[in-house]
Amino acid sequence: MTEISTEYRGEALGPRFFADPHRVYQEWAERGDVHGVGAPGGGRSWVVTGYTECRRALTDPRLRKDFDGANKLLRSGRNDPPVDSNFPDLASHMLNADQPDHTRLRRIVGRYFTPRAAEQMRPWIRETADRLLTDLAGHDEVDLIEAYAGALPMHVMCKVLGMPYAEGNELRRWIPAVQSVGTDERRTEALTKLVDHLTALIHRRRVEPGDDVVSALLHADSDERLTENELMSMIFLLLVAGHETTVNLIGNAVLALLCHPAHLAALIAEPAGIPTAIEEFLRYDGPVNIASVRYTNCPVEFGGREIPADEFVFVSLSAANRDPRKFTAPHSLEFERNTTGHLAFGHGIHYCLGAPLARVEADVALTALLARYPDIRLGCDYDDVRWQQSVMRGLVRLPVRLGSSSCPVGSSE
């Protein structure tokens, strides 16, 4: 009979962890697949890291996600994870819902994020990417996150939501703070800014509907109408998750290429390989380190360790995707590997709704960038690259030297 451990060891989730979580996960691996961690602000939580255990945790109904239950647990004083308890009008979305509410919410918005819908946006995304890259001509060194990897996804989300780009671009600087660990003043300020802007957007689209998702949700049939809190929460989720996930995917992929010159040269020579490479980028250093918070509604056992009821659980997608029991030589970037089953976009009912659109954006972004600036190089030492202090996995900045510019694909020049 396998012995079940009830030991709790509070690991620290500090700057070292967020700067290089892969190294920390390697250190943890010898102690198993489930680890006690000190939650931000005190209390205790758990991180699941092994591939098999992560996949199971992502679908286990005993790990709940509903906001009311999480908020009640938060206010009990036993835990203090990053839950937006002070912003309930942003929390009534499908990531914070269990069945049957989750199915209802996802069905209402899911039709706008199908693979077909994403492909229909490809020409527009390509035009936007080419315009952004043209604007970079003549600049030897740029921050690629600010100028391209962050700008392109915001253009896309503004089009999807019917938001003027100038307004979305203003919000862009607040979005990383929303995803940061803890509940400091900057995060609260960021959430307040987002609420104000989204309230104004909803009002405009209620009076002047357009060809966008917000207008469609506002004027849906009565059986698919969202409550006011659900509407605000849904738009908040689409904006923040839809933008930040894709920014990180593009930025992390470019950094990986700049650190692997042979891989970079291969994709410049054969851009048709970029969609396959994207799946390896997702596995190797995906846009989300730790999936959104869950909590136990009864004692559960994962990886030979018992987690008590009413405790917060975090599932590490990054650790799962580098589990050597699933992927051979997991710390190597290999475009030829079979990436089937990677968990970069999650698994189960909460699998990322925007995954098809993120893949199209990344494909267009990388194809256009490498065609226009094939001499691109990292503009700093790798050790000087700064990562966000966040459950996401994204760069604060990515200085690059662009080199000479080629004509865009399809140019008549």
VODRENGU-272983 format. One record per residue (C-alpha): residue number from 1; residue in three letters; x, y, z. Coordinates in steps of 0.1 Angstrom, whole numbers. Example, Ala and Ser with C-alpha at 12.3 -4.5 7.8 and 13.67 -1.06 7.14 Angstrom:
BEGIN
<1,'ALA',<123,-45,78>>
<2,'SER',<137,-11,71>>
END
This chain:
BEGIN
<1,'MET',<0,0,0>>
<2,'THR',<14,34,-10>>
<3,'GLU',<20,57,20>>
<4,'ILE',<2,91,17>>
<5,'SER',<22,120,31>>
<6,'THR',<6,149,49>>
<7,'GLU',<38,169,54>>
<8,'TYR',<36,205,45>>
<9,'ARG',<68,224,35>>
<10,'GLY',<63,260,26>>
<11,'GLU',<85,268,-4>>
<12,'ALA',<90,305,-12>>
<13,'LEU',<75,320,-44>>
<14,'GLY',<98,350,-47>>
<15,'PRO',<118,369,-73>>
<16,'ARG',<141,339,-78>>
<17,'PHE',<112,317,-86>>
<18,'PHE',<96,341,-112>>
<19,'ALA',<130,349,-128>>
<20,'ASP',<137,312,-135>>
<21,'PRO',<109,289,-125>>
<22,'HIS',<123,260,-146>>
<23,'ARG',<154,259,-124>>
<24,'VAL',<133,259,-92>>
<25,'TYR',<110,232,-105>>
<26,'GLN',<141,210,-112>>
<27,'GLU',<151,215,-76>>
<28,'TRP',<117,206,-64>>
<29,'ALA',<114,175,-87>>
<30,'GLU',<134,153,-64>>
<31,'ARG',<108,159,-36>>
<32,'GLY',<79,148,-57>>
<33,'ASP',<51,163,-78>>
<34,'VAL',<32,183,-52>>
<35,'HIS',<47,210,-31>>
<36,'GLY',<35,232,-2>>
<37,'VAL',<42,269,-9>>
<38,'GLY',<38,301,11>>
<39,'ALA',<10,320,-4>>
<40,'PRO',<15,357,-11>>
<41,'GLY',<6,376,21>>
<42,'GLY',<9,345,42>>
<43,'GLY',<-11,313,46>>
<44,'ARG',<-4,281,27>>
<45,'SER',<-12,267,-7>>
<46,'TRP',<0,239,-30>>
<47,'VAL',<17,237,-64>>
<48,'VAL',<12,206,-86>>
<49,'THR',<42,201,-109>>
<50,'GLY',<43,166,-125>>
<51,'TYR',<27,162,-159>>
<52,'THR',<4,133,-150>>
<53,'GLU',<-7,149,-117>>
<54,'CYS',<-12,183,-134>>
<55,'ARG',<-33,168,-162>>
<56,'ARG',<-54,151,-135>>
<57,'ALA',<-57,182,-114>>
<58,'LEU',<-70,203,-143>>
<59,'THR',<-100,180,-147>>
<60,'ASP',<-106,169,-110>>
<61,'PRO',<-141,182,-99>>
<62,'ARG',<-129,182,-63>>
<63,'LEU',<-107,212,-72>>
<64,'ARG',<-132,240,-74>>
<65,'LYS',<-130,273,-92>>
<66,'ASP',<-162,292,-83>>
<67,'PHE',<-155,327,-71>>
<68,'ASP',<-179,326,-42>>
<69,'GLY',<-163,296,-26>>
<70,'ALA',<-128,309,-32>>
<71,'ASN',<-138,343,-18>>
<72,'LYS',<-153,327,13>>
<73,'LEU',<-122,307,19>>
<74,'LEU',<-100,338,14>>
<75,'ARG',<-120,358,39>>
<76,'SER',<-118,330,65>>
<77,'GLY',<-82,342,71>>
<78,'ARG',<-66,308,64>>
<79,'ASN',<-52,317,31>>
<80,'ASP',<-43,348,10>>
<81,'PRO',<-38,340,-27>>
<82,'PRO',<-43,364,-55>>
<83,'VAL',<-81,365,-58>>
<84,'ASP',<-99,397,-67>>
<85,'SER',<-122,397,-37>>
<86,'ASN',<-124,435,-38>>
<87,'PHE',<-136,435,-75>>
<88,'PRO',<-165,410,-76>>
<89,'ASP',<-178,427,-108>>
<90,'LEU',<-146,413,-125>>
<91,'ALA',<-148,378,-112>>
<92,'SER',<-181,364,-126>>
<93,'HIS',<-164,348,-157>>
<94,'MET',<-159,313,-169>>
<95,'LEU',<-124,309,-154>>
<96,'ASN',<-140,313,-120>>
<97,'ALA',<-169,290,-126>>
<98,'ASP',<-177,253,-123>>
<99,'GLN',<-204,234,-140>>
<100,'PRO',<-231,241,-151>>
<101,'ASP',<-223,279,-151>>
<102,'HIS',<-190,273,-169>>
<103,'THR',<-207,256,-198>>
<104,'ARG',<-233,283,-201>>
<105,'LEU',<-208,312,-201>>
<106,'ARG',<-184,295,-225>>
<107,'ARG',<-211,286,-250>>
<108,'ILE',<-223,322,-252>>
<109,'VAL',<-189,336,-261>>
<110,'GLY',<-172,305,-277>>
<111,'ARG',<-186,310,-312>>
<112,'TYR',<-165,341,-316>>
<113,'PHE',<-132,323,-309>>
<114,'THR',<-134,292,-331>>
<115,'PRO',<-105,282,-354>>
<116,'ARG',<-126,294,-384>>
<117,'ALA',<-132,328,-368>>
<118,'ALA',<-94,331,-360>>
<119,'GLU',<-85,322,-396>>
<120,'GLN',<-109,348,-409>>
<121,'MET',<-89,374,-390>>
<122,'ARG',<-56,363,-405>>
<123,'PRO',<-54,388,-434>>
<124,'TRP',<-62,417,-411>>
<125,'ILE',<-37,406,-386>>
<126,'ARG',<-11,403,-413>>
<127,'GLU',<-17,438,-425>>
<128,'THR',<-15,451,-390>>
<129,'ALA',<18,433,-383>>
<130,'ASP',<33,446,-415>>
<131,'ARG',<23,482,-406>>
<132,'LEU',<39,478,-371>>
<133,'LEU',<71,464,-386>>
<134,'THR',<73,492,-411>>
<135,'ASP',<71,517,-383>>
<136,'LEU',<102,501,-368>>
<137,'ALA',<123,507,-399>>
<138,'GLY',<153,529,-391>>
<139,'HIS',<154,520,-355>>
<140,'ASP',<185,499,-347>>
<141,'GLU',<174,488,-312>>
<142,'VAL',<139,486,-300>>
<143,'ASP',<119,470,-271>>
<144,'LEU',<101,443,-290>>
<145,'ILE',<75,438,-263>>
<146,'GLU',<65,475,-264>>
<147,'ALA',<67,480,-301>>
<148,'TYR',<55,447,-316>>
<149,'ALA',<48,417,-294>>
<150,'GLY',<25,438,-271>>
<151,'ALA',<11,461,-298>>
<152,'LEU',<-1,435,-322>>
<153,'PRO',<-23,415,-297>>
<154,'MET',<-38,447,-284>>
<155,'HIS',<-48,458,-319>>
<156,'VAL',<-64,424,-323>>
<157,'MET',<-83,425,-290>>
<158,'CYS',<-95,461,-297>>
<159,'LYS',<-109,449,-330>>
<160,'VAL',<-126,419,-314>>
<161,'LEU',<-141,440,-286>>
<162,'GLY',<-149,472,-305>>
<163,'MET',<-125,493,-285>>
<164,'PRO',<-105,522,-300>>
<165,'TYR',<-69,513,-302>>
<166,'ALA',<-58,545,-284>>
<167,'GLU',<-79,534,-254>>
<168,'GLY',<-66,498,-255>>
<169,'ASN',<-30,510,-258>>
<170,'GLU',<-35,531,-227>>
<171,'LEU',<-48,501,-208>>
<172,'ARG',<-19,479,-221>>
<173,'ARG',<5,493,-194>>
<174,'TRP',<-20,483,-167>>
<175,'ILE',<-26,447,-177>>
<176,'PRO',<7,432,-164>>
<177,'ALA',<-1,447,-130>>
<178,'VAL',<-34,428,-130>>
<179,'GLN',<-16,395,-133>>
<180,'SER',<11,403,-108>>
<181,'VAL',<14,383,-76>>
<182,'GLY',<-1,399,-45>>
<183,'THR',<-27,427,-39>>
<184,'ASP',<-5,458,-38>>
<185,'GLU',<-17,493,-45>>
<186,'ARG',<-6,492,-82>>
<187,'ARG',<-26,461,-88>>
<188,'THR',<-57,477,-73>>
<189,'GLU',<-51,509,-93>>
<190,'ALA',<-48,488,-125>>
<191,'LEU',<-81,470,-118>>
<192,'THR',<-98,503,-111>>
<193,'LYS',<-86,517,-144>>
<194,'LEU',<-98,487,-163>>
<195,'VAL',<-133,488,-146>>
<196,'ASP',<-137,525,-155>>
<197,'HIS',<-127,519,-192>>
<198,'LEU',<-148,488,-196>>
<199,'THR',<-178,505,-181>>
<200,'ALA',<-175,533,-207>>
<201,'LEU',<-170,508,-235>>
<202,'ILE',<-202,489,-225>>
<203,'HIS',<-221,521,-224>>
<204,'ARG',<-210,531,-259>>
<205,'ARG',<-217,498,-274>>
<206,'ARG',<-251,496,-258>>
<207,'VAL',<-261,529,-274>>
<208,'GLU',<-241,525,-307>>
<209,'PRO',<-236,487,-314>>
<210,'GLY',<-210,477,-339>>
<211,'ASP',<-196,445,-355>>
<212,'ASP',<-178,433,-324>>
<213,'VAL',<-181,408,-295>>
<214,'VAL',<-192,434,-269>>
<215,'SER',<-221,446,-291>>
<216,'ALA',<-231,410,-298>>
<217,'LEU',<-231,401,-261>>
<218,'LEU',<-251,432,-252>>
<219,'HIS',<-278,426,-279>>
<220,'ALA',<-280,388,-276>>
<221,'ASP',<-313,369,-273>>
<222,'SER',<-328,368,-239>>
<223,'ASP',<-318,332,-233>>
<224,'GLU',<-281,341,-239>>
<225,'ARG',<-281,374,-221>>
<226,'LEU',<-254,379,-195>>
<227,'THR',<-260,397,-162>>
<228,'GLU',<-242,430,-158>>
<229,'ASN',<-215,414,-136>>
<230,'GLU',<-211,385,-160>>
<231,'LEU',<-208,410,-190>>
<232,'MET',<-182,431,-173>>
<233,'SER',<-163,400,-161>>
<234,'MET',<-164,384,-195>>
<235,'ILE',<-150,415,-213>>
<236,'PHE',<-123,419,-186>>
<237,'LEU',<-113,382,-191>>
<238,'LEU',<-112,385,-229>>
<239,'LEU',<-91,417,-228>>
<240,'VAL',<-66,406,-202>>
<241,'ALA',<-62,370,-210>>
<242,'GLY',<-65,375,-248>>
<243,'HIS',<-38,401,-247>>
<244,'GLU',<-13,390,-221>>
<245,'THR',<-13,353,-232>>
<246,'THR',<-4,362,-268>>
<247,'VAL',<21,389,-259>>
<248,'ASN',<40,363,-238>>
<249,'LEU',<37,336,-265>>
<250,'ILE',<53,359,-291>>
<251,'GLY',<79,374,-268>>
<252,'ASN',<90,341,-253>>
<253,'ALA',<92,326,-288>>
<254,'VAL',<114,354,-301>>
<255,'LEU',<137,352,-271>>
<256,'ALA',<140,314,-275>>
<257,'LEU',<150,319,-312>>
<258,'LEU',<175,346,-304>>
<259,'CYS',<191,322,-279>>
<260,'HIS',<192,294,-304>>
<261,'PRO',<207,308,-337>>
<262,'ALA',<205,275,-356>>
<263,'HIS',<167,273,-349>>
<264,'LEU',<164,310,-359>>
<265,'ALA',<182,303,-392>>
<266,'ALA',<160,273,-399>>
<267,'LEU',<128,292,-396>>
<268,'ILE',<141,321,-417>>
<269,'ALA',<150,296,-444>>
<270,'GLU',<117,276,-440>>
<271,'PRO',<90,298,-426>>
<272,'ALA',<64,271,-433>>
<273,'GLY',<78,254,-402>>
<274,'ILE',<67,282,-379>>
<275,'PRO',<33,266,-369>>
<276,'THR',<50,234,-358>>
<277,'ALA',<77,255,-340>>
<278,'ILE',<50,274,-322>>
<279,'GLU',<38,242,-305>>
<280,'GLU',<74,236,-292>>
<281,'PHE',<76,272,-281>>
<282,'LEU',<44,267,-261>>
<283,'ARG',<59,236,-245>>
<284,'TYR',<94,250,-239>>
<285,'ASP',<84,283,-223>>
<286,'GLY',<47,289,-226>>
<287,'PRO',<28,321,-218>>
<288,'VAL',<13,308,-186>>
<289,'ASN',<35,295,-157>>
<290,'ILE',<7,286,-133>>
<291,'ALA',<-29,281,-141>>
<292,'SER',<-56,301,-124>>
<293,'VAL',<-63,292,-87>>
<294,'ARG',<-83,262,-76>>
<295,'TYR',<-93,251,-41>>
<296,'THR',<-102,218,-25>>
<297,'ASN',<-137,211,-13>>
<298,'CYS',<-126,179,4>>
<299,'PRO',<-93,162,12>>
<300,'VAL',<-76,151,-20>>
<301,'GLU',<-45,130,-28>>
<302,'PHE',<-21,140,-56>>
<303,'GLY',<13,125,-62>>
<304,'GLY',<13,106,-29>>
<305,'ARG',<5,137,-9>>
<306,'GLU',<-27,145,9>>
<307,'ILE',<-40,181,5>>
<308,'PRO',<-66,190,31>>
<309,'ALA',<-100,205,24>>
<310,'ASP',<-103,242,19>>
<311,'GLU',<-68,248,6>>
<312,'PHE',<-57,266,-25>>
<313,'VAL',<-40,246,-53>>
<314,'PHE',<-20,259,-82>>
<315,'VAL',<-13,238,-113>>
<316,'SER',<21,245,-129>>
<317,'LEU',<17,242,-167>>
<318,'SER',<54,252,-171>>
<319,'ALA',<66,224,-149>>
<320,'ALA',<43,198,-165>>
<321,'ASN',<56,207,-200>>
<322,'ARG',<92,200,-189>>
<323,'ASP',<85,167,-171>>
<324,'PRO',<111,143,-185>>
<325,'ARG',<86,114,-179>>
<326,'LYS',<65,130,-207>>
<327,'PHE',<90,148,-229>>
<328,'THR',<125,135,-236>>
<329,'ALA',<153,161,-230>>
<330,'PRO',<126,186,-219>>
<331,'HIS',<150,215,-214>>
<332,'SER',<161,214,-250>>
<333,'LEU',<143,233,-278>>
<334,'GLU',<136,208,-305>>
<335,'PHE',<112,216,-334>>
<336,'GLU',<112,179,-344>>
<337,'ARG',<97,166,-312>>
<338,'ASN',<62,153,-308>>
<339,'THR',<45,180,-286>>
<340,'THR',<11,163,-285>>
<341,'GLY',<-4,167,-251>>
<342,'HIS',<15,198,-239>>
<343,'LEU',<-5,218,-214>>
<344,'ALA',<4,253,-223>>
<345,'PHE',<-32,262,-229>>
<346,'GLY',<-45,240,-201>>
<347,'HIS',<-66,209,-203>>
<348,'GLY',<-103,200,-198>>
<349,'ILE',<-132,223,-197>>
<350,'HIS',<-111,253,-189>>
<351,'TYR',<-88,248,-219>>
<352,'CYS',<-80,283,-232>>
<353,'LEU',<-108,296,-253>>
<354,'GLY',<-86,319,-273>>
<355,'ALA',<-60,293,-282>>
<356,'PRO',<-69,293,-320>>
<357,'LEU',<-66,331,-322>>
<358,'ALA',<-33,331,-302>>
<359,'ARG',<-18,305,-326>>
<360,'VAL',<-28,326,-356>>
<361,'GLU',<-14,358,-341>>
<362,'ALA',<19,341,-332>>
<363,'ASP',<22,325,-367>>
<364,'VAL',<16,358,-384>>
<365,'ALA',<38,378,-360>>
<366,'LEU',<68,355,-363>>
<367,'THR',<65,350,-400>>
<368,'ALA',<63,387,-407>>
<369,'LEU',<91,396,-382>>
<370,'LEU',<116,371,-395>>
<371,'ALA',<108,380,-431>>
<372,'ARG',<113,417,-425>>
<373,'TYR',<142,416,-401>>
<374,'PRO',<162,384,-407>>
<375,'ASP',<193,399,-390>>
<376,'ILE',<175,404,-357>>
<377,'ARG',<196,398,-326>>
<378,'LEU',<192,401,-288>>
<379,'GLY',<201,436,-277>>
<380,'CYS',<214,427,-242>>
<381,'ASP',<230,398,-223>>
<382,'TYR',<205,370,-215>>
<383,'ASP',<212,375,-178>>
<384,'ASP',<199,411,-181>>
<385,'VAL',<165,399,-194>>
<386,'ARG',<138,407,-169>>
<387,'TRP',<107,385,-163>>
<388,'GLN',<74,396,-148>>
<389,'GLN',<67,387,-112>>
<390,'SER',<35,369,-121>>
<391,'VAL',<18,336,-125>>
<392,'MET',<20,343,-162>>
<393,'ARG',<54,338,-179>>
<394,'GLY',<63,369,-198>>
<395,'LEU',<90,394,-203>>
<396,'VAL',<90,430,-190>>
<397,'ARG',<111,441,-219>>
<398,'LEU',<129,424,-249>>
<399,'PRO',<157,447,-263>>
<400,'VAL',<166,436,-298>>
<401,'ARG',<188,448,-326>>
<402,'LEU',<168,446,-358>>
<403,'GLY',<196,449,-384>>
<404,'SER',<187,457,-420>>
<405,'SER',<151,456,-432>>
<406,'SER',<138,435,-460>>
<407,'CYS',<107,443,-480>>
<408,'PRO',<75,429,-465>>
<409,'VAL',<60,397,-480>>
<410,'GLY',<39,407,-510>>
<411,'SER',<55,441,-514>>
<412,'SER',<59,454,-549>>
<413,'GLU',<90,474,-541>>
END
